[in-house]
Amino acid sequence: MKKDKLIVAGHSAGSTVAAKLAFESKDVTHLIYSGGNPFGRMASIVSQARAYDDSTGTRAERSFKYWEEVVKDPADVASQGGDSNKTTYDFSLPPIDYLLKLQIPVLVTYGTKDHGVAFNDYLRLETIRKGKSNFTFKPYIGVEHNYFGFDKAGKIDYDKFGWDQVALDWQAWLKKKEIHRSTKPIVH
């Protein structure tokens, strides 16, 4: 009898959930890690702050101070209109710690204009260095976090929708990995 396949896919914060599920559950046979940051949410927040920082680094410094406050009470679930400390802390635990331990096939997709691009590129460098042949990387050149393109002024152009191509590429990867139609994916 052929073993059933369990594919888990997640995008953005969902990629963190999907990666953790793939690490924790022996039932997961394939992971699609899309638009995530293998170093966690705070690494993305600091990276984004650096991109828009002033000459004194004020935005980035505020991000580091915010992280110091979160770490003082990481279990606090109170929210002041944004994420609670618990949410920020939990999503900032670096998924790279368990991604690199996975033995199942993993597809990593991301836009090259995403603030997390350097972290995904680093994950790719580490998989090469460690000889992890179970990883496939698919960067989407010139698109942002949600696979949208940009106009000539550098603003997100929502008419340049990239998800159709991303879905086709996920499907092609799954077919290459011999996933059968009867497989039921879990998407986060």
C-alpha positions as CSV (number, residue, x, y, z in Angstrom):
1,M,0.0,0.0,0.0
2,K,1.3,3.4,-1.0
3,K,1.8,5.9,1.8
4,D,-0.5,9.0,1.6
5,K,1.2,12.3,1.0
6,L,0.6,15.3,3.2
7,I,1.6,18.6,1.7
8,V,1.8,21.7,3.9
9,A,2.0,25.2,2.4
10,G,2.2,28.6,4.0
11,H,2.8,32.1,2.9
12,S,4.2,35.0,5.0
13,A,3.4,34.3,8.7
14,G,1.7,31.1,7.5
15,S,5.1,29.9,6.3
16,T,6.4,29.9,9.9
17,V,3.4,27.8,11.0
18,A,3.8,25.5,8.0
19,A,7.5,25.0,8.7
20,K,7.0,24.3,12.4
21,L,4.2,21.8,11.5
22,A,6.5,20.1,9.0
23,F,9.2,19.8,11.7
24,E,6.8,18.6,14.4
25,S,4.7,16.1,12.4
26,K,6.1,13.0,10.9
27,D,2.9,12.9,8.7
28,V,4.0,15.9,6.6
29,T,5.7,14.7,3.4
30,H,6.3,18.0,1.5
31,L,6.6,21.7,2.6
32,I,6.0,24.8,0.5
33,Y,7.6,27.7,2.4
34,S,6.5,31.0,0.6
35,G,7.4,34.5,1.4
36,G,8.6,33.7,4.9
37,N,11.7,34.9,6.8
38,P,13.8,32.1,8.1
39,F,15.1,34.4,10.7
40,G,11.6,35.4,12.0
41,R,9.3,38.4,12.1
42,M,11.6,40.8,14.0
43,A,14.4,40.3,11.4
44,S,11.8,41.4,8.7
45,I,10.8,44.4,10.9
46,V,14.4,45.6,11.3
47,S,15.2,45.0,7.7
48,Q,12.2,47.1,6.6
49,A,13.1,49.8,9.1
50,R,16.6,50.0,7.7
51,A,15.3,50.4,4.2
52,Y,13.3,53.5,5.3
53,D,15.6,54.8,8.0
54,D,16.9,58.3,8.4
55,S,20.5,59.2,8.8
56,T,20.5,58.5,12.5
57,G,18.9,55.0,12.3
58,T,15.9,56.1,14.3
59,R,13.4,53.6,12.8
60,A,15.7,50.6,13.3
61,E,16.5,51.7,16.9
62,R,12.8,51.9,17.7
63,S,12.5,48.3,16.3
64,F,15.3,47.1,18.6
65,K,13.7,48.8,21.6
66,Y,10.4,47.3,20.7
67,W,12.0,43.8,20.6
68,E,13.6,44.5,24.0
69,E,10.2,45.2,25.4
70,V,8.7,42.0,23.8
71,V,11.5,39.9,25.2
72,K,10.9,41.2,28.7
73,D,7.4,39.7,28.7
74,P,7.1,37.3,25.7
75,A,3.9,35.6,27.0
76,D,1.9,38.8,27.3
77,V,-1.3,38.5,25.1
78,A,-2.5,42.0,25.6
79,S,-2.7,44.1,22.4
80,Q,-2.6,47.8,22.0
81,G,-4.0,47.7,18.4
82,G,-1.2,45.6,17.0
83,D,0.3,42.2,17.7
84,S,0.7,41.1,21.2
85,N,4.1,40.3,22.6
86,K,3.3,36.6,22.4
87,T,2.5,36.9,18.7
88,T,5.6,38.9,17.9
89,Y,7.8,36.7,20.0
90,D,6.5,33.4,18.7
91,F,6.7,34.5,15.0
92,S,10.2,35.9,15.6
93,L,11.6,32.5,16.7
94,P,13.9,31.7,13.7
95,P,12.3,29.0,11.5
96,I,15.8,28.3,10.1
97,D,16.5,26.4,13.3
98,Y,14.1,23.6,12.2
99,L,14.0,24.2,8.4
100,L,17.5,23.0,8.1
101,K,16.7,19.8,10.0
102,L,13.9,18.8,7.6
103,Q,14.6,15.7,5.4
104,I,11.4,16.0,3.3
105,P,11.2,17.9,0.0
106,V,10.9,21.7,0.6
107,L,10.1,24.4,-1.9
108,V,11.1,27.9,-0.9
109,T,9.5,30.8,-2.9
110,Y,9.9,34.5,-2.4
111,G,10.0,37.9,-4.2
112,T,13.4,39.5,-4.7
113,K,12.0,42.9,-3.7
114,D,10.7,41.5,-0.3
115,H,12.4,42.8,2.8
116,G,13.1,39.1,3.7
117,V,15.0,38.4,0.5
118,A,18.5,38.4,2.0
119,F,17.4,36.0,4.7
120,N,16.0,33.5,2.1
121,D,19.1,33.9,0.1
122,Y,21.1,33.1,3.2
123,L,18.9,30.0,3.8
124,R,19.8,28.9,0.3
125,L,23.5,29.5,0.9
126,E,23.2,27.3,4.1
127,T,21.4,24.5,2.3
128,I,24.2,24.5,-0.3
129,R,26.9,24.5,2.3
130,K,25.2,21.7,4.3
131,G,24.5,19.6,1.1
132,K,20.7,19.7,1.7
133,S,19.5,18.4,-1.7
134,N,15.9,18.3,-0.4
135,F,15.5,22.0,-0.9
136,T,14.3,23.8,-4.1
137,F,14.5,27.6,-4.3
138,K,12.3,29.7,-6.6
139,P,13.0,33.5,-6.3
140,Y,10.6,35.7,-8.3
141,I,12.7,38.5,-9.7
142,G,11.4,42.1,-9.2
143,V,8.3,41.3,-7.2
144,E,7.4,42.1,-3.6
145,H,6.3,40.0,-0.6
146,N,2.9,39.1,-2.1
147,Y,4.3,38.5,-5.7
148,F,3.1,41.9,-7.1
149,G,5.2,43.8,-9.5
150,F,6.0,47.6,-9.5
151,D,5.1,50.5,-11.7
152,K,7.7,52.9,-13.2
153,A,7.6,55.1,-10.1
154,G,8.5,52.1,-7.9
155,K,5.1,51.7,-6.3
156,I,3.3,48.3,-6.0
157,D,1.3,47.7,-9.1
158,Y,-1.7,45.5,-8.1
159,D,-2.4,44.9,-11.8
160,K,0.9,43.0,-12.0
161,F,-0.5,40.0,-10.1
162,G,2.0,37.2,-9.7
163,W,0.1,34.6,-7.8
164,D,-1.2,32.7,-10.9
165,Q,2.4,32.0,-11.9
166,V,3.4,31.1,-8.3
167,A,0.5,28.6,-8.1
168,L,1.6,27.1,-11.5
169,D,5.1,26.7,-10.2
170,W,4.0,25.1,-7.0
171,Q,2.0,22.7,-9.0
172,A,4.9,21.9,-11.3
173,W,7.2,21.3,-8.4
174,L,4.6,19.0,-6.8
175,K,4.2,17.0,-10.0
176,K,8.0,16.7,-10.3
177,K,8.0,15.3,-6.8
178,E,5.4,12.7,-7.9
179,I,2.5,14.0,-5.9
180,H,-0.8,12.4,-6.9
181,R,-4.1,14.2,-7.3
182,S,-5.6,12.4,-4.4
183,T,-3.3,14.2,-2.0
184,K,-5.0,16.8,0.2
185,P,-2.8,19.8,0.8
186,I,-3.0,21.9,4.0
187,V,-2.6,25.6,3.4
188,H,-1.9,28.3,6.0
